[in-house]
């Protein structure tokens, strides 16, 4: 079988896109899709193959079949939703920096974003929105590093740094367009060491 690669390029004017290096102290961090796709897809595979880990899920009352089905449904809907509207609205609402959240997990991508900033900043994540049921699987059956920020996401959302006074309007308009919520999950801080971290008292939201 041949392996075919490709690349897409475009030309845009200044003001039609957001640079990835402009995060400012006092910005808040917005996430446009929930975390947990890796967990949900694995649970679906365990259930389909009647794997011993699925047996453990049931024996320890971690998940019902209904919850597992809903988990996979939410993951598929999330993965199928484009980041197009989220990207376009960044320009309208004046976001300062952005990255997608994919293979390195949310903390891995936050750290990459921090290291790319002009200002010496850090990022503190105080909220992790997760697909319902995935935190329990991660904590009880198999550790995907979901709650430590390193669980890989497939077709994940955008993590953006945006002025605090514009974040709610951004989230509201994106939900009107996409029918799905976004969340303010942290803030940009002054940090000469340029570190992203998940706070000890992080809030887990199941959606």
N, C-alpha and C positions, 0 to 999 in steps of 0.2 A: 504494500500500500504506500502511495506517495505521501510525503509530509509537505504540506503547502503552508507557507507563511505569508503574511501580508501586513501592510501598514496603511493607516489613513492619515492624511495631513490636511490642514486647512489654514487659511490666512484670515486673521481677524484684526480689527482695529483696536487700539487702546481704548478701554472703556467697555469693550464687548466681552471681556473675560476677567477672571479674578486671578491675580498672581498668588502663588502658593507660599509666599514668604513674608506676608504683611501682618501677622498676628500681633496684637497690641495688648499690653497689660490692662486688665479690666474687661477684656472681651469675655463672652461666655462661649461655651462649646455646645454645639447642637449636633445630634445624631438623627439621621433621617430614616433609618430602618432598625428594627430590633436585632439583637444578637441571638445566636443559637442555631443557625442553619446547620452547622456541622453536627451538632448533637441530634437535631431532628432527623436528619437524613440517616444517620447511623442507627437510631432507634427504629426507623422504618425498615432498614435492612435486617436488623436483628429480628423484628417481628415477622417479616416475610420468610426468613430462613429458619424461624423457630430456634434461634441461637440461645445458648445458655444465659447470655446477658438479658435477653427478653424474658426468659423464665425467672431470672432474678428480679426483674422489674415487677413482675406479677406477684411472685412469692413474698416480696417485701413491701407490696402495696405502694410502689413508687408511681406506677402509671396504670391506668386502665386502657383497654383497647380504644375506647372513645377518645381519651386524652391524647393517646399516641397518634390517632388519625387526625385529630384537630391540629396537633403539633406539626405534622407533615404538611397539612393543608396550608397552614400559616406560613411555613417555610417556603413552599412553592409559590404562593402569592407574593411573598417578599422578593424572592429571587427573580420572579417574572416581571416585577415592576421596575421600569427604567429609572435612572437618576436624572433624566432629562429635565423635568420640571424643577427638581431640587437645584440643579446646576444653573438653570436660567434665572431662578429667583435670587440666587446669590448676588448677581449683578444689581438687580433692582433694589435689594435691601442692604447693599454695601458690606458684604462679607469681606473679611481681610485675608483669609487663607482657608485652604481646604485640602482634604485627601479623601480617597475612598477607603473603606474598611474591608479588606479581603484576607489574603493568606497569612498575614502577620498578626491577625487579631487586632482588637481595638487599641490595646496598649502599645503593641508593636508599631502600628501606623501612627499613633499619637507621638511616640518617640521620634519616628522618622520626620514627622512634621515639625516638631520642636527644633530638631537639629538643622532644619532648613530655613529658620527664621532670621530676619535681619536683626531684630532686637533679641537681647538675651532674655528668653522667656522659658517658663515651664508650663505644664498643663496638669491640673488636678481634676481627676474624674471622681465625682461624688455620687453618680447614679448610673446603673447599668440596666437598660430596658432589655428584657429577654423574652423570647417566645415562651409562652406558658408551659410549664412542665420541664423545660430544659435545665433549670438550676437544680432540681431534685435529682435528675439523672446524673448530672455532673458531680453532685455531692455524694451520691449514694452508690451508684453502679459503676461508673467509669469517669475518671477525671480528664475531661477535655481541656482543662485550663480555661474554662469559660469565665469563671469569676475572678481569675487573676489576669484576664485580658489578652490571652494568647490563643484562644480557640479560633481557628481559621473560619472565615465567612466566605460563602459563595455568593457572588453578586450582592455584596453588602451595600450598605448605605454610605452617605457622605458624612464625614466628621468635619464640621466647619467652625472657624473662629469668626465671631460676628459681634458687633457692638451690642452691649446688654439692652439698650433701649430699642433695638430693632429685632431682637430675637423672637419675641412673641408674635409679632406681625408676620415674620418669615414663616414660622411654624403654622400659623393660622391659615395663611394663603396656600401653603403647600398641602395642607390637609384638605382644603377646599378643592384643589386640583386633583390630588391623587386618592383622596378618600382614606388616607392612613395618617396617623399622627407622627409627629417628630417630638424630640425631647431635648430640653436643656439639661446637659449631663455633667457640666463642670465649668471651669474657668481658666483663664490664662493668667499666670502670675509672673512676677519678676523673679528670674532665677539664672544667675550666672553659670550654673552647672548644666543648664538646659536638660531638665529631666521631666518626663511625663510619669505620673503615678496614679494609682487607684487609692483613694483614701481608705483608711482603716474602717471608718464607719459608713462605707459605701451603701447606698440604698439600692436594693434589687427590686425592679418593677417587672412583674410578669404580665405580658400582653398577648 
